[in-house]
Amino acid sequence: MSTVSRHYFGCESLEDDHSFYIDIIEIMQEDYGMYVWPCSIILAEYVWQQRLRFSGVSVVELGAGTSLPGLVAAKLGANVILTDSSHKTEVLENIEKICNLNKLNCRILGLAWGEWQTPLFDLHPQIILGADVLYENTDFDDLFATVTFLLQNTPGSVFITTYHNRSGHHLIEFLMVKWGLRCSKLIDGFSFMPQTKAASLQGNIQLVEIMLNHTTN
Ligand SMILES: C[S@@+](CC[C@H](N)C(=O)[O-])C[C@H]1O[C@@H](n2cnc3c(N)ncnc32)[C@H](O)[C@@H]1O
């Protein structure tokens, strides 16, 4: 059964005091990519609060699922490419419907982590977004391979991701060292959330900004 959830962004992100909202089509009991995960709500709020960084910037969202962070970036004037696994046509089709529903013109692309398909080589995002993409240990290296490639493809670019910190930050630290990356910012996902939104979320969610280790910015 599909439902539409409405997500407000504004001073207090309240219904009666908002700048805009995004409607998301969710299909419960379907694939992971068919509903909005808490990490997505937190990353979307961060994008909103960091809005000066997004105007006119090229953004790629990885494992976008229902794409809330990428859609907020598009609303703020970024040129956004929303991606999810090329093997998940139902997720990609749902992204298209959500873009149409919100009248947002984003490119939608099938992109499986760790797979070297032609469109990947033409991507030059200044900001890469990923909400709850670090959840399956066996996929971490594939994800980091794609992220590292994209960071190398655009000097000065950054990967901003939110994840459930289930076993400490050690695994992420290990992966960053392994892939020649560094953390430029690490914050508690709840530290910047408006109370109205935080109240409905649970977990230990971290937000991290990751760059190539040898860049100076
Ligand atoms: C937990 S869901 C998060 C979805 C969305 N970002 C959110 O937070 O609401 C993980 C997403 O990653 C996508 N995904 C999983 N494995 C993938 C892979 N190997 N390549 C690309 N996308 C993948 C799934 O289809 C799904 O949309």
The ligand as a Gaussian input file, in Angstrom:
#p B3LYP/6-31G(d) Opt

LIG

0 1
 C       18.481000       1.688000       4.029000
 S       18.046000       2.213000       2.426000
 C       18.213000       3.990000       2.550000
 C       17.378000       4.711000       1.539000
 C       17.394000       6.225000       1.671000
 N       18.711000       6.764000       1.446000
 C       16.885000       6.650000       3.029000
 O       17.722000       6.884000       3.930000
 O       15.662000       6.725000       3.204000
 C       19.518000       1.818000       1.448000
 C       19.426000       2.239000      -0.010000
 O       20.620000       1.849000      -0.665000
 C       20.303000       1.205000      -1.888000
 N       21.355000       0.221000      -2.185000
 C       21.601000      -0.913000      -1.504000
 N       22.643000      -1.569000      -2.037000
 C       23.059000      -0.822000      -3.093000
 C       24.103000      -0.971000      -4.047000
 N       24.926000      -2.028000      -4.016000
 N       24.246000      -0.009000      -4.983000
 C       23.431000       1.073000      -5.004000
 N       22.415000       1.271000      -4.131000
 C       22.236000       0.324000      -3.181000
 C       18.961000       0.565000      -1.628000
 O       18.244000       0.309000      -2.828000
 C       18.288000       1.595000      -0.748000
 O       17.614000       2.568000      -1.496000

